[in-house]
Amino acid sequence: MDVGDEASFEGIIETRCCACYSKNGSDHPKNSFESSGNYFRALMEIPWRLADRISSRSADQMELVEVKARSQHDMKKTLTWWDLMWFGMGAVIGSGIFVLTGLETRIHAGPAVVLSFVVSGISALLSVFCYTEFAVEIPVAGGSFAYLRVELGDFVAFIAAGNILLEYVIGGAAVARSWTSYFATLCNHVDNDFRITVHSLPEDYRYLDPIAVVVIAVICVIAVISTKASSRVNYIATIVHIVVIIFIIIAGLTKADIKNYTPFAPFGVRGIFQASAVLFFAYVGFDAVSTMAEETKNPARDIPIGLLGSMVITTLVYCLLAVVLCLMQPYSEVDTYAPYSVAFEAVGLGWAKYIVAVGALKGMTTVLLVGAVGQARYLTHIARTHMIPRWFAKVDGRTGTPINATVVMLVATAVVAFFTKLEILANLLSVSTLFIFMLVAAALLVRRYYVSGVTTLANRVKLIVCLWLIIGSSIGTAAYWGKSDGWIGYTITAPIWLIGTVGLWVLVPHARNPKLWGVPLVPWLPSTSIAINIFLLGSIDKASFIRFGIWTGIMLVYYLFFGLHLSYDKAKASGEKRMDDGAHLKVVEDGVNT
């Protein structure tokens, strides 16, 4: 539909729903939850309200001015590219290399785990490029939730938001449980010695982890004090961590045996990609850094340097550490929970395991800290849009941090960490992460090729067709990979992906160019990011997709019965306020940052 059709469509929705609003001019959501009668009428209007939220897209300046103002206090701009670089390394280095390398080397990849890290690193780097353009153009605490709200609408953003929050909770829980494993190694115990075993619970949930809960509680205290204080703690801990990593590489190479690299890929190419899908967990911390854009002094300069620089360094470190591990021990003897500590003990450097354990604990502590900072800011921005209660959006005037959101998210993380085994957490985390990164890449293509009122109907149709060709062919490739060992299917899906990408490149003109910093090689880079992310999804086990589907279903139920009406009421109330206040409307439209 064209601009006129959109206006008519919105008018129909407004006519159907106008009975639900009071005229008291209050800033909070009107009427849907003020009485049982009004709530019942709101439920009857779900189809029209849902259509409105699916078709409505936020504006950049709405996120930067009005939505941000709902937190009552501004977050303090204290971070530079140097802080972001260290936050990026602190968020990433530690989780994957110390948590999952041993597991994936042992059961999926063997010494070829280094190639798994390369594949995951390339996929993550492509996603980092997409995130960086959004973070520079829309420097708010909402991260990918805000980016998707602007380009793909409220509904898609909310479904993604639920999985973003799940990603952070699961990621934090996985790292917290591994913290216990390395602490046990440091104390000359096995990991379950420090856990409480309840045999009446299912196998995957019977090892209760009180130490993980204590660690998360300490992280919570640090995270709510101030973002700059968190940065300083992260900076110091990451320096210690880097020193330990250098020690691991040098000391490990002194005990290297090239024979351990035979066979190199015992589980074949499929095992390499299965490991890549899970090891993508090792890179997910970078999206937490994008949520700190609101607290960055110069986003146009600091965010690209911080995000891209930390990702390149991290990928190199991961590959070196993976090579060293597999040179020290045969892959079949690598420990699945504390691989480096056990490897040093196996080669006669038992004293070194204590250094490794300390470094691992430092690394995982920074991962938890940066994750705590990031997840609270996601929840804060979601609450700013009124999809969840506004209580979560409040920023403390003294500390400049979202205390409510931080505490709630870390309590949820502690509960999951207390019960759930690492393997369950890792696979589920990768599903939600890859799904979100795919959406962000698609949103970037929409941002470049579609602007309401500028893009013609013909070009919009071309954009939609090309996007479906890219996404559909990528799903086909992933499905074929998961079901077949042949190659004929790729001769169909790969050309379709190419047609979709070339179609965007040749047939659809750019509707918007980045103002400050932009992703190079559009549409090729984001299109490739979509393809790789979906392909890696095809390597994840069925049970993880079932859990992912259940969680997404829960989020959908919440949205239809609560979040939809909260955000719809606020959107209409906000629209009425701007119509009554021409000066305010000018601020939002002209982008004057007051």
Secondary structure, DSSP 8 states (H G I E B T S, - for coil): --HHHHHHHHHHHHHHHGGG--SS--SS--STTTSHHHHHHHHHTHHHHHHHHHH----HHIIIIIIHHTTSS-----B-HHHHHHHHHHHHTTHHHHHTHHHHIIIIIGGGHHHHHHHHHHHHHHHHHHHHHHHHHS-STTTHHHHHHHHT-HHHHHHHHHHHHHHHHHHHHHHHHHHHHHHHHHTT--GGGGSEE-TTS-GGG-EE-HHHHHHHHHHHHHHHH-HHHHHHHHHHHHHHHHHHHHHHHHHHHTT--GGGGSSS-TTHHHHHHHHHHHHGGGGTTHHHHHGGGGGBS-HHHHHHHHHHHHHHHHHHHHHHHHHHHHHHS-GGG--SSSHHHHHHHHTT-TTHHHHHHHHHHHHHHHHHHHHHHHHHHHHHHHHHTTSS-GGGG---TTT-S-HHHHHHHHHHHHHHHHH--HHHHHHHHHHHHHHHHHHHHHHHHHHHH--TTTS-HHHHHHHHHHHHHHHHHHHHHHHHHHH-S-STTHHHHHHHHHHHHHHHHHHS--S---SS---SSTTHHHHHHHHHHHHHHTTS-HHHHHHHHHHHHHHHHHIIIIIHHHHHHHHHHHHHHHHH-HHHHHHHHHT---
